[in-house]
Amino acid sequence: MNIDFATAISSHELEDRVIGTLSDLGFSLSFRAISPLHLEEYLLFKERKERTLLIFDEAFQDCVNQKSRKRDSQLALLLLQSSMNWTDEEIVRTAHDALRQPSIVNSLPRRGETRADWFAVIGTSGSPGISSMAINIAADFSQRFATQIIDADQRNQDLHVLLGARREGRSGLTSSLSLQTIASEEDRLSLEDDQSRISVLDIGETPKFRSEMFSDRRSDIRNSIDLLVQSQNLIYVLHPENRALVELDSFLNFAKEELSRNRITFVFNKMGNSTRHKGILRSLKNQISDQPLFVVPRDYALFDRAQARFATLGEVGARTSAKRAISQLSIYLVNSM
């Protein structure tokens, strides 16, 4: 075996042991970072023609999270928690495991500053109206600010279909509203670098929250969670189905642990006048306590008419109760910025 590896470990004792252990097995040390800036230069400018293993600890984790997205597929990553006592056998085993895995960082979600100009629209399964809500919130925002709606739903990117636009690149919808689909790492980098517009992110159905999800190496799960955590403003959409309340309970447990820095607004969409719907709404209010809640009445004909014309509710039904409810939501979100 002749595999290059690089190290970025704050403990010199652990780093020396990692280097000695892997070198004895035929690995070749190609780089040893002495600071996050040194590592950043390596990640951004070093060309790798062969598979390379980067081993790092928490002191270098933020740098890896921020800069390694530009790396090529030849770079494998291994996070060694410095608080753990690593035996030589564990170092060898985890190194081989990292080389066999896709190049996705096995770490907690990004813990940098949340973006006050990001509004992430998420929700339950069963088509509660996440995309429609994102489109109409973005349209309302664009009356006040330059706004972009971001199709960040990794499993069902269809905003370009709903809006009659092209999927690739940026599509101008109005003079102050545009559509951008995250179809590549470059699109993601562009989103993070852009601070000239308010961004409304359609993330789609939230993943099934579980304790091991942050070590999930599937890129769609990782990207969705990272965007969710980075967005300071979350709009959680659900509809009057009992299953939605079960999923909400899972989300609330997750939010308590991981989203303490995020503002969450709940939207109860497609609300009817039946006793059952009213009962579910009461249960919802009990679950979320005093957190902000907006109720959007059911009006399938209105939403169908808007989609048929590639339009927003303001264009096809400005005086309807559903449009008024979303306008009130948008005003609240703007005032909370």
ChimeraX attribute file (.defattr): number of C-alpha atoms within 10 A of each C-alpha:
attribute: neighborCount
match mode: 1-to-1
recipient: residues
	/A:1	7
	/A:2	11
	/A:3	17
	/A:4	20
	/A:5	23
	/A:6	21
	/A:7	22
	/A:8	26
	/A:9	26
	/A:10	17
	/A:11	11
	/A:12	10
	/A:13	9
	/A:14	15
	/A:15	18
	/A:16	12
	/A:17	15
	/A:18	20
	/A:19	18
	/A:20	14
	/A:21	17
	/A:22	19
	/A:23	16
	/A:24	9
	/A:25	12
	/A:26	12
	/A:27	18
	/A:28	17
	/A:29	17
	/A:30	13
	/A:31	14
	/A:32	18
	/A:33	18
	/A:34	12
	/A:35	14
	/A:36	16
	/A:37	12
	/A:38	12
	/A:39	22
	/A:40	18
	/A:41	12
	/A:42	18
	/A:43	21
	/A:44	14
	/A:45	10
	/A:46	11
	/A:47	11
	/A:48	14
	/A:49	10
	/A:50	12
	/A:51	15
	/A:52	21
	/A:53	24
	/A:54	22
	/A:55	23
	/A:56	23
	/A:57	20
	/A:58	17
	/A:59	16
	/A:60	20
	/A:61	19
	/A:62	15
	/A:63	16
	/A:64	22
	/A:65	18
	/A:66	13
	/A:67	16
	/A:68	20
	/A:69	18
	/A:70	13
	/A:71	17
	/A:72	16
	/A:73	15
	/A:74	15
	/A:75	23
	/A:76	23
	/A:77	24
	/A:78	23
	/A:79	21
	/A:80	20
	/A:81	13
	/A:82	15
	/A:83	8
	/A:84	7
	/A:85	10
	/A:86	15
	/A:87	12
	/A:88	13
	/A:89	10
	/A:90	11
	/A:91	18
	/A:92	15
	/A:93	11
	/A:94	14
	/A:95	22
	/A:96	13
	/A:97	13
	/A:98	21
	/A:99	19
	/A:100	10
	/A:101	13
	/A:102	15
	/A:103	22
	/A:104	21
	/A:105	24
	/A:106	17
	/A:107	16
	/A:108	15
	/A:109	21
	/A:110	18
	/A:111	11
	/A:112	11
	/A:113	11
	/A:114	17
	/A:115	18
	/A:116	16
	/A:117	18
	/A:118	26
	/A:119	29
	/A:120	27
	/A:121	33
	/A:122	28
	/A:123	29
	/A:124	25
	/A:125	19
	/A:126	12
	/A:127	14
	/A:128	24
	/A:129	23
	/A:130	23
	/A:131	25
	/A:132	20
	/A:133	23
	/A:134	25
	/A:135	25
	/A:136	21
	/A:137	22
	/A:138	27
	/A:139	27
	/A:140	22
	/A:141	23
	/A:142	20
	/A:143	12
	/A:144	10
	/A:145	16
	/A:146	17
	/A:147	24
	/A:148	28
	/A:149	30
	/A:150	26
	/A:151	24
	/A:152	26
	/A:153	24
	/A:154	18
	/A:155	12
	/A:156	11
	/A:157	19
	/A:158	16
	/A:159	24
	/A:160	17
	/A:161	12
	/A:162	16
	/A:163	19
	/A:164	16
	/A:165	18
	/A:166	15
	/A:167	18
	/A:168	14
	/A:169	12
	/A:170	16
	/A:171	19
	/A:172	14
	/A:173	15
	/A:174	12
	/A:175	10
	/A:176	16
	/A:177	22
	/A:178	21
	/A:179	26
	/A:180	26
	/A:181	26
	/A:182	21
	/A:183	16
	/A:184	10
	/A:185	11
	/A:186	12
	/A:187	16
	/A:188	17
	/A:189	15
	/A:190	13
	/A:191	18
	/A:192	13
	/A:193	9
	/A:194	10
	/A:195	12
	/A:196	11
	/A:197	18
	/A:198	21
	/A:199	27
	/A:200	29
	/A:201	29
	/A:202	28
	/A:203	26
	/A:204	28
	/A:205	25
	/A:206	19
	/A:207	18
	/A:208	12
	/A:209	16
	/A:210	11
	/A:211	7
	/A:212	7
	/A:213	16
	/A:214	17
	/A:215	15
	/A:216	15
	/A:217	16
	/A:218	12
	/A:219	14
	/A:220	15
	/A:221	18
	/A:222	23
	/A:223	16
	/A:224	22
	/A:225	20
	/A:226	16
	/A:227	22
	/A:228	25
	/A:229	24
	/A:230	24
	/A:231	24
	/A:232	22
	/A:233	25
	/A:234	24
	/A:235	24
	/A:236	24
	/A:237	29
	/A:238	29
	/A:239	27
	/A:240	20
	/A:241	15
	/A:242	14
	/A:243	13
	/A:244	19
	/A:245	19
	/A:246	11
	/A:247	18
	/A:248	20
	/A:249	14
	/A:250	13
	/A:251	19
	/A:252	15
	/A:253	13
	/A:254	15
	/A:255	16
	/A:256	10
	/A:257	8
	/A:258	12
	/A:259	18
	/A:260	12
	/A:261	15
	/A:262	18
	/A:263	18
	/A:264	20
	/A:265	19
	/A:266	22
	/A:267	25
	/A:268	21
	/A:269	23
	/A:270	18
	/A:271	19
	/A:272	15
	/A:273	9
	/A:274	8
	/A:275	9
	/A:276	13
	/A:277	17
	/A:278	14
	/A:279	11
	/A:280	19
	/A:281	19
	/A:282	11
	/A:283	14
	/A:284	21
	/A:285	14
	/A:286	10
	/A:287	14
	/A:288	15
	/A:289	10
	/A:290	8
	/A:291	11
	/A:292	14
	/A:293	19
	/A:294	16
	/A:295	19
	/A:296	21
	/A:297	19
	/A:298	17
	/A:299	16
	/A:300	10
	/A:301	9
	/A:302	17
	/A:303	19
	/A:304	13
	/A:305	15
	/A:306	20
	/A:307	18
	/A:308	12
	/A:309	13
	/A:310	15
	/A:311	19
	/A:312	24
	/A:313	26
	/A:314	18
	/A:315	12
	/A:316	16
	/A:317	16
	/A:318	13
	/A:319	11
	/A:320	14
	/A:321	14
	/A:322	22
	/A:323	23
	/A:324	17
	/A:325	16
	/A:326	23
	/A:327	20
	/A:328	12
	/A:329	22
	/A:330	18
	/A:331	13
	/A:332	14
	/A:333	18
	/A:334	13
	/A:335	7
	/A:336	10
	/A:337	12
